[in-house]
Amino acid sequence: MKFACLFYHSEDAMGAFPAAQRDAVTASCRNWVEGLQRDGQFVGAFGLASTQTATTVRVRDGQVAYTDGPFAETKEQLGGLTVIEARDLDEALRIASKISVARTGSIEVRPLFDGN
């Protein structure tokens, strides 16, 4: 089964980390992905630019509206996602719990539809 691991964190908090701490988080994430690749559980990963670059699109009553910024005011923002292969949800949760982002933010784990 394929699962999406959606990484949420506070952009403000991450931006306030000293450079050495940000580098350590990046290295930890890289090591996590390398472990997934080694174990054949890595499908793909994508980081997202800051919410400052986001534009939200809404269509209401046939009218299209564009808004600068994310869709909602939240304390944590979606920073990226990794798609993994796991036997079941329990294994996917174990895998997700090993990423360093879970220590400062949160990881939402969701099964992917197979298209059928």
N, C-alpha and C positions, 0 to 999 in steps of 0.2 A: 504494500500500500504506500501511496505517496502522501506526505503531510507537508503543509506549509508551516514554518516557524516564523511568526511575525514578531519582529523585535521593536519594542516600545521603550523609549527612554526620554528623559527630560533633556531637550537640547540645551537649555540654560545650564543645567548641572554639568552636562558633558563639556560644554564650552568653558566652564570654570575650572575643569581639571587642569593641573599642571601638565605641560607637554609630556613629561616622562610617564605620567599616569595614563594619558591618552595613548601613548605609544605602547604601553603595557597591555591595555585593553585591545588594541589593534592586533598585537602579536598573539594574544590569547585567542582571539577570534580566528586568526589565521591558522593556529595550531588545531583548533576545533575542526575547522573545515578540512585540514590535511588528514586528520584522523578519520573523518567521514569518508573521504576519498579512499583512504587505505582500506577501510572496511566495506567499500562498495555501497555506501549508504548516501552518498552525495549525488544530488540531481542538478542543483543550480543554486546560485546565490546572487542577490541584487541589493546593493545599498541605495538609499535614496538621498537626494540632495536635501538641504534644509527646507523646512516648511516655509521659509521666507521666499522660496522659489515657486511655491505651489500656486496653482490657479484652480478654483473649484467651479465646476460646470453644473448648472441646474436648469431643467426645463419644466416650467409650470404653465399650464394653460396655453401651450404652444409657444411660449416666450422663452428664449434662451437668455440666461443670465450668467455672467462670468464674475467671479469674486477673487480678488487676490488673497492668497493665504489658504490655510487648511480648511476643511469643512466644518470643524468644531473647535471651540476653545477647550483645551485639555491640558493637564499637567504633564502628560507623556505623549510623545509624538511617534508615529510609525517611522522607524529609521531604516528599515530594510527587511528582507525576508530571505530565508533559505528553504529550499525544497529538499526534503530527505526521503529516503526509502526506509520503511520500518515494517516489521511483521504485524504490528497492531498499535493501538493508541498508547498502551503502557510502554512499549519500547520507544515510541516517538517522544513521550514525556521524559523518559530517562535520558534520551539523547539531548533534548532541549535543555534539561537541567544542568548540563555540563558547559554551556556557553557562558562566558563571563558577564554578558549583558544581563543575565538573570539576577545577578547580585546587585545591580544598581537600577535596573528597570524591570520589565516583564516580558515574557515570551508567550504569545498566544499560539497554540498548536491546533491546527484544523486539518481534517482530511480533505484531500482534493477529489473532486468528482472525476470519474474516469471517462466521462463523455457519453456513456450509455444510458 
